[in-house]
């Protein structure tokens, strides 16, 4: 797949330096990332109509930045680039933004997110920690959706996204104490049902990995069947499963052959993790292996988490293990 580079005229000279081809390479590689298991990962396939729509959106974002080279406009160039599966290019756009606007937490938040996608977890932690420092003591703000949900209602904020992604980066690294710290901060700014269930899912699993079962059980207390969930239905169902309210097969469907259905790798990872923290290592690894076979979903957090479990030393992922993939 050919890679369309950013239109040079959109960037001032200082920003262009951040967008050059990587040192020591004559051309960018044909893949986007290398998995934690050593596999090369290519950009997800989009339908012709979806790709055309997203390319138009990116062209509009680039044109807006050409008219007004503001931080807001540049953020959208990076986000629209990432929605096309061009995650490395998106990182370069956000790097240019961090150079031009070093006190704007959004560039570190978005670059940190895409470093997670690219499996560059240490860099993700650095960026997201920097973003957390920049927002300290400041009022929170709703983060507009680039891919709106069914109600066209944003459910996350700048601060919740910073802490959420920082927690995820630590979780994927197997650094559960620091993941706990980040998710506890995230819970404080998770002000609606969608953010509450998303944060609570990872906070619950983090506490279980630390063998803090009593605290983990308390995380489930606010979760009810009748919550008004707009877009995080998978996380909601997973939390109900942890409570014992719904069975695992209502979260993760099985094929006639008994294999996990992977229409939703986030739910699949949740079921695998639930088996794991309850001591069912074989069942957990079966689900994790099925998840990483779903190559087209490698940018999903559930896929990343399953990959990280299998990449831990000796491939074993006990509840209290905190090895680094």
C-alpha positions in Angstrom: 0.0 0.0 0.0 1.4 3.4 -0.9 1.5 6.0 1.7 0.4 9.6 0.9 2.6 12.0 2.7 1.4 15.2 4.2 1.0 18.1 1.8 4.2 20.1 2.5 2.6 23.6 2.0 0.5 23.1 5.1 3.4 23.2 7.4 5.8 26.0 8.4 9.5 25.2 8.2 9.8 24.4 11.9 7.0 21.8 11.7 8.3 20.3 8.5 11.4 19.1 10.3 9.2 16.8 12.4 7.6 15.3 9.2 10.7 14.2 7.4 11.4 10.5 6.5 12.8 8.7 9.5 16.6 8.9 9.9 18.4 6.0 8.2 15.5 5.1 6.0 15.1 6.0 2.3 11.5 5.2 2.3 8.8 4.5 5.0 8.1 0.8 5.6 5.0 -0.7 4.1 3.5 -1.6 7.4 2.3 0.5 10.3 3.5 -1.3 13.3 5.2 -4.4 14.7 3.1 -6.3 17.2 4.2 -7.2 20.7 4.5 -10.7 19.4 6.8 -9.6 16.5 4.2 -9.6 13.6 4.1 -6.8 11.1 0.7 -5.0 11.1 -0.6 -3.2 8.0 -3.2 -0.5 7.9 -6.7 -1.8 8.4 -8.7 -2.3 5.3 -11.5 0.2 4.7 -14.3 -0.1 2.2 -14.0 2.1 -0.9 -16.9 4.3 0.2 -15.5 4.7 3.8 -12.0 5.4 2.6 -13.3 8.0 0.1 -15.3 9.7 2.8 -12.4 9.8 5.3 -10.0 11.1 2.6 -12.4 13.9 1.9 -12.5 14.7 5.6 -8.7 14.8 5.7 -8.6 17.0 2.7 -11.0 19.4 4.3 -8.9 19.4 7.5 -5.7 20.1 5.6 -7.5 22.9 3.7 -8.7 24.4 7.0 -5.2 24.3 8.4 -3.9 26.0 5.2 -6.3 28.8 5.9 -5.7 29.0 9.7 -2.6 27.3 11.1 -4.1 27.0 14.6 -3.6 24.3 17.1 -7.2 23.2 16.7 -6.9 22.9 12.9 -3.6 20.9 13.2 -5.2 18.5 15.8 -7.9 17.7 13.2 -5.3 17.0 10.5 -3.7 14.4 12.8 -6.9 12.9 13.9 -8.3 12.6 10.3 -4.9 11.0 9.2 -5.2 8.4 12.0 -8.8 7.5 11.0 -7.4 6.4 7.6 -5.1 3.9 9.4 -2.0 6.1 8.8 -1.0 6.0 12.4 2.7 6.7 11.8 1.8 9.8 9.7 -0.5 10.9 12.5 2.3 10.7 15.0 4.3 13.0 12.8 1.5 15.5 12.6 1.1 15.5 16.4 4.9 15.8 16.8 4.8 18.9 14.6 2.0 20.3 16.8 3.9 19.6 20.0 6.9 21.5 18.5 4.7 24.5 17.6 2.4 24.4 20.7 4.5 22.8 23.5 2.0 23.8 26.2 -1.0 22.3 24.5 -1.8 19.0 26.2 -3.9 17.8 23.3 -0.9 17.0 21.1 0.7 14.8 23.7 -2.6 13.2 24.4 -3.2 12.3 20.8 0.4 11.3 20.0 0.4 9.2 23.2 -2.8 7.4 22.0 -1.2 6.7 18.6 2.0 5.5 20.2 -0.1 2.9 22.0 -1.6 1.9 18.6 2.0 1.5 17.3 3.0 -0.5 20.3 5.6 2.1 21.4 4.4 2.0 25.0 7.3 3.8 26.7 6.9 6.7 24.4 3.1 6.6 25.0 3.7 6.8 28.8 6.1 9.8 28.3 3.6 11.7 26.2 0.6 11.0 28.3 2.4 11.8 31.5 3.4 15.1 30.0 -0.2 15.8 29.0 -1.3 15.0 32.6 1.2 17.5 33.9 -0.1 20.2 31.5 -3.7 19.8 32.5 -3.1 19.8 36.3 -5.2 22.3 38.0 -7.0 23.3 34.8 -10.8 23.0 34.1 -11.7 20.0 32.0 -13.2 20.3 28.5 -15.3 18.0 26.3 -13.4 16.5 23.5 -15.2 16.6 20.2 -15.8 13.3 18.4 -14.2 12.7 15.1 -16.3 9.6 14.6 -19.6 10.6 16.2 -21.7 8.0 18.0 -25.4 7.3 17.2 -26.6 10.3 19.2 -23.8 12.6 18.1 -23.1 13.2 21.8 -19.4 13.3 22.9 -18.9 11.1 26.0 -15.2 11.9 26.9 -13.2 14.8 27.9 -9.6 15.9 27.5 -8.7 14.9 31.0 -10.6 11.6 31.0 -8.9 10.6 27.7 -5.4 11.5 29.1 -5.8 9.4 32.2 -7.6 6.6 30.4 -4.9 6.2 27.8 -2.1 6.6 30.4 -3.7 3.8 32.4 -4.0 1.6 29.3 -0.3 2.2 28.4 0.8 1.1 31.9 -1.7 -1.8 31.9 -0.3 -3.1 28.6 3.3 -2.8 30.0 2.2 -4.9 33.0 2.8 -2.0 35.3 -0.4 -2.5 37.3 0.4 -0.1 40.2 0.9 2.8 37.9 -2.2 1.7 35.8 -4.1 1.8 39.1 -3.0 5.3 39.8 -4.0 6.5 36.4 -7.4 4.8 36.4 -8.2 6.2 39.8 -7.5 9.7 38.5 -9.6 8.9 35.4 -12.6 7.8 37.5 -12.6 11.2 39.1 -13.3 12.8 35.7 -15.6 10.1 34.3 -18.8 12.0 34.6 -21.3 10.1 32.5 -22.3 6.4 32.2 -20.2 5.7 29.1 -17.0 7.0 30.6 -17.9 5.4 34.0 -18.2 1.9 32.5 -15.1 2.2 30.3 -12.9 3.4 33.2 -14.5 0.9 35.6 -13.7 -2.0 33.4 -10.0 -1.4 33.3 -9.9 -0.3 36.9 -11.6 -3.5 38.0 -9.2 -5.7 36.0 -6.2 -3.7 37.3 -7.2 -4.2 40.9 -7.8 -7.9 40.2 -4.3 -8.2 38.7 -3.0 -6.7 42.0 -5.0 -9.2 44.0 -7.0 -6.4 45.6 -10.3 -8.2 45.2 -12.3 -6.3 47.8 -11.5 -3.0 46.2 -12.3 -4.5 42.8 -15.7 -5.5 44.0 -16.4 -2.0 45.1 -15.8 -0.7 41.6 -18.7 -2.8 40.4 -21.2 -1.3 43.0 -22.5 1.6 40.7 -22.9 -0.6 37.7 -26.6 -1.4 36.9 -28.4 -3.0 34.0 -30.5 0.1 33.2 -27.6 2.5 32.7 -28.1 4.8 29.7 -25.1 3.7 27.6 -24.5 5.4 24.2 -21.4 3.8 22.8 -19.6 1.6 25.4 -22.0 -1.3 25.5 -19.2 -3.8 25.5 -17.7 -2.5 28.6 -21.1 -2.3 30.3 -21.8 -6.0 29.5 -18.4 -7.0 30.7 -18.9 -5.3 34.0 -22.3 -7.0 34.4 -20.5 -10.3 33.7 -17.9 -9.5 36.4 -20.8 -9.0 38.8 -22.3 -12.3 37.8 -25.5 -10.7 36.5 -25.0 -11.9 32.9 -23.2 -15.1 31.7 -20.0 -15.0 29.6 -21.8 -16.3 26.6 -24.0 -13.2 26.5 -20.8 -11.1 26.2 -18.8 -13.4 23.9 -20.7 -15.6 21.5 -19.2 -19.0 20.6 -19.2 -20.5 17.1 -20.8 -23.9 16.4 -17.3 -25.3 16.8 -17.0 -23.7 20.3 -14.6 -21.0 19.2 -15.0 -17.3 20.4 -16.8 -15.0 18.0 -14.6 -12.0 17.3 -16.9 -9.4 16.0 -16.0 -7.5 19.2 -12.4 -8.0 20.3 -12.9 -5.7 23.3 -15.5 -8.0 24.7 -13.4 -11.0 23.8 -10.5 -9.7 25.7 -12.8 -9.0 28.7 -14.0 -12.6 28.8 -10.4 -13.8 28.5 -9.2 -11.5 31.3 -12.2 -12.6 33.5 -11.1 -16.2 33.1 -7.5 -15.2 33.8 -8.2 -13.3 37.1 -10.3 -16.3 38.2 -7.5 -18.7 37.7 -8.6 -20.3 34.5 -5.4 -19.9 32.6 -6.1 -22.3 29.8 -9.5 -20.8 28.9 -8.0 -17.3 29.1 -5.1 -18.1 26.7 -7.6 -19.8 24.3 -9.5 -16.5 24.0 -6.3 -14.4 23.8 -5.0 -16.5 20.9 -8.3 -16.2 19.1 -8.3 -12.5 19.5 -4.8 -12.1 17.9 -5.9 -14.1 14.9 -8.4 -11.3 14.1 -5.7 -9.3 12.3 -8.1 -6.7 10.9 -8.8 -5.4 14.4 -5.2 -4.9 15.6 -5.8 -1.2 16.5 -8.5 -2.1 19.1 -7.6 -1.9 22.7 -8.9 -5.5 23.3 -6.6 -6.8 20.6 -3.6 -4.9 22.1 -4.4 -6.3 25.6 -4.6 -9.9 24.4 -1.4 -9.4 22.5 0.3 -8.1 25.7 -0.9 -11.1 27.7 0.6 -13.5 25.3 3.8 -11.5 25.0 4.5 -11.7 28.8 7.5 -13.9 29.9 6.8 -17.5 29.1 3.4 -16.5 27.7 1.8 -16.9 31.2 -0.3 -14.2 32.6 -1.3 -14.8 36.2 -3.4 -12.3 38.1 -0.5 -10.8 40.0 2.1 -11.0 37.2 3.6 -7.6 36.3 6.1 -8.5 33.7 6.8 -6.1 30.8 5.9 -7.4 27.3 
